[in-house]
Amino acid sequence: MEMGIVLSRVRKDEKRLIAEADRRGIDVTTIDNTRQVFELDRRHIDLDVVLERCVDHHRAVYALTVFDRWGIPTVNRQSVVETCGNRLLTTLALRENGVPTPDVRVAYTPNSALEAMEDLGYPVVLRPVEGPEDQLVSRIGDKYTAATVLEHKRILGAYHHSIFFMQKHIDAPGHDIRAYVVGDETVAAVSVLTHHWIGTIAAGGLMEKVPVTEELNALAVSAVKSIGGGIAVVDMVRTGNAWFVQEMGRPTGLSDASDATGVNIPGKIMDYVVDTVEQGGRNS
């Protein structure tokens, strides 16, 4: 089997994925999206499957679009990556499939955004529609802070600052969970313990293993199926007896999560890639 990995750079996670591919006798070709040129009038890359590991969302979507046109199975599919990389599309997909999410508002001007925050009730989390989970994210606790942040965004003026995606903040300290879903199974789950309200390793967080209960597995798998299936990380919180899916994203932090849980997540992903090819691309 010949597998391509389209990526921006070879990080620790990619090294572990390549090692798992090698253990399974899979020939790996790395496709550097900073150097790759696609000729659209002919198929000039011949692979059995492509695994997407790009940093940039739009480069990923466009590369997968080309591979799809060429009939090469990809993990994940282009439509899944496009949805998962856009918080509005993800939220709509989750809600349409009955997956519980925090209340959300979308607005296009500072004045309408301020009205939306007042309607949601503080605190409110302001996120860009696209972008990493820990970038350009603000927790806003009152009208005066909201007005200040919105004014900053107005002056910055870039496209991503002119679309306001607002989410009701759910306070559930110690109950933030990152569930790693591969196909129809939550293979591992962790909680990131940190002093910061955004629980990330970059913010000094410590990963702790979380048991994968039937309830947790059902919600995480349902969330991934809502966006079209494949492999993804589901960020969830629990407050009281209620669960909420706050974010979804590409499977990152594989090495840290594997070390924390004892589960070989890169190996699980590679098994899924192999099964995708054996199923004629239907798993992807």
N, C-alpha and C positions, 0 to 999 in steps of 0.2 A: 504493500500500500504506500502511496506517495501523498503526503500531507503538506500543505503550505500553511505557514503561520504568518498572517499579515500583521505587522507591528510597527511601532514607532522606534522602539529600542528594546534590547534584550535585558530585562530586569530579572530579579531573583525568581519571580513566579514563572517567567518564560523559560528560564533555565531548568526549573523543575518539570515543567510540562514537556520540554524537549527530552529530558532524561527519561520520563515515563514513556514517551513515544519510542525511544530507542530500546527500552526493555521489551516492548511489544513488537519489535522488528519493523517499525514504521520509518520510512525514509522521510526526513523533514527538510523542507526548503523554506528558509525565512525570506519573507517579502517585506523589505524595508519601504514603508510608504513615503519616506522622505526622498527616495531615489527611484521608485517604481514609476514607469511611464506605461499607460495602457493605450494600445492601438485599438480603436473601436471597430475597425472594419474586418478584423480577423482575430481568432482565438490563438494567442501566442503563448499561453501558459496551459500546460496539460497536467492536471492534478486530480486525485480521487476525491479530495475534500480540502476545505480551507477552514482553519480556526482563526477567528478574529480576536486580536489582542491589541488593538490600537489605543492610543491615549486620546487622540482627537476624534470626537464623535462623528463629525461630518466626513472625515477621511474614511472612517470605517463604513459608513453608509454608502458612500460612492464606490468604494472598492467592492463591497459585497453586491452592489447593484450590477457591476460588470461581471463578476463571477457567476451571479445568478443568470444573466443573459447568456453566458457561455455554457450553462447547464452543469456547473460544478457545485455540488452540495456545500453549504457553509454552515458553520456552527459559531454563533447563532445565524438564523436566517436574516436577510436584510430587513424585512418588515418588523421582526422582533427587536433588532438593534435600533431601528429608527424610533419605535415606540418607547423602548426602555430609556433612551437617551433624552426624552422629552417629558418633563414632569406633567404637562397638561395632557398629552396623549396617554401617558401611563395612568393618571388619575381617572380619566374618562373610561379607560378599559377596565380598571379595577371596579369602579362604581357600576358599570354596566353588567358586571359579573357578580355583583353582590359582595365584593370584598370590602370590609370596613376600612375606611380611611378618614383622617381628620377633615373637618369642613374646609373648603377651599374657595377662594375668590380670585378672579383674574380681571385686571383692569389695565388701561393704557395711559392714563394720565395721573399725575400726583394727586389732583383733587378727587378723582373717582376712587383712587387707591385708598386715600385717607378715609373716605366714606365707607369703603368696604371693610377696612380694619375696625372702624367703629361698630359696624354691623356684626362682625365676627366676635368682637370682644377681646380685650387684651388679656394675656400676651399673644402676639401674632408672630409667626415665623415668615419672613420675607425671603424668598429664594428666586434665583434666575430660573427661567423656564428650562434652560439647558445649561449644563456645566457640572463639575464634580460636586459631591455632596457637601464638602466642607469649604467651598469657595463662594464668596459674595452672599453669605447667609447671615441674616440678622434676626435676633429675637427682640421684638419691640414690645415694651411694657406699658406705654402710655401714648397719648395723642401728641405730646410735645416731642418725644423721641421719634415718633412716626413722621412728623412734619420735617424734622431735621434730616432723617435718612432719605426721605423722598426728595427733598430739595437737593441733596448731594447727587442723587441719581439723575435728576433733571439736568443739573449742570454738567455732569459727566457726559451725557448726551449720546453715548453709544447705543446701538440697537438693543443689546441685551438689557440695558438699563431702562428701556422705555416700555417693557412689558412686565407688569407687576403680578407675580404669582404669590398669593398669600395663603398661609395655612394656619389653622388654629393650633396653637401650641398645646401639647399634651404633656403635663408634668408627671413623669413616671420614673423617678430616679432609681437606678439599679435594675430597671426592667427593660432596658434597650437591648434588643437581640438582633444579631445578624445571622440570618439563616441561609445556608449555602444549598441551593437546589440544583440537582442534576437530573433532568428528565422528570420522572414521576416520584422522586425521592429527595427529602431533605437529608443530605448526607452528613451534615454537621451544623452546629449552631454555637455562637459565642456571644458573650456580652463584653462590651468594652467599657471598663471602669476608668473614669477620669474625673478630674475636678471641673472640667469644662462641660457646658451643657451639650456641646457637640461631641459625642463619644467617638473619637478617632484615635488611632495609634499616633498620628502626627501631632495630636494635641497632648501627647504624653500619656495616652491611655494604656491600660493593661488588659489583655484579652483573657477571658475566663470561660471555660467550657460550660455550655448550657445543655441539659438533657433534651433530646429531641422527643417530645411527647407526641401522642397521636393528634392532639389539638394543634400543637405548633406545626407539625408536619402538614396537616390538612390545610391550614391557612396559608402557609408558605407555598405549597404546591399549587393551590388554587390561584394564588397571586401570579405565579409564573405562567400558568395555563391561560390566564386572562390576557396576557400580552402576546400569546402565541406559542408558549413553551420554550424548551431549550434549557440553558444554564444561566443562572442569575443569583444575585445576592438580594435577599429581601430584608429590609430594615423594619423591624416591628417593635411595638411597645405594648405593654399591658398595664392597665390601670383598673384596679378593682377586678371585676370579672370580664372586662371588655378588652378585646384586642384591636389594635389598629396597625395597618401597614402604612408607614410614613414615606418610605423611599424604596426604589428598586434600582439596581444598577448591574453593571458587568461584574463578573466574579473576580474581584481584586482581593488582595491580602491573603492569597491562597497559602503561602508559606507560613505566615504567622498563625493563621487559623488551623492549619494542619498540625503545627507544633503544639498549639494549645489544646487541641482535641484528640490528637493521636490518630486522626483519620487522614488517609492519603487522598486529599481532595484532588490534586492534579491527576492522580491515577484514576479516580472516579470519572473525571472529565475525559481522560483519554479513552477509557472504556466506552464512554458514551459516543465519542467521535468514531471509534471503530464500529460500534453498533449502527451508527448513522449510515456509514458506507454500506454495511451489510444489508441494511433495510432499504437500500436504494435512495438514500437521502431523505426518507420520510421523517426521521427523528429530528432533523435539524430545524 
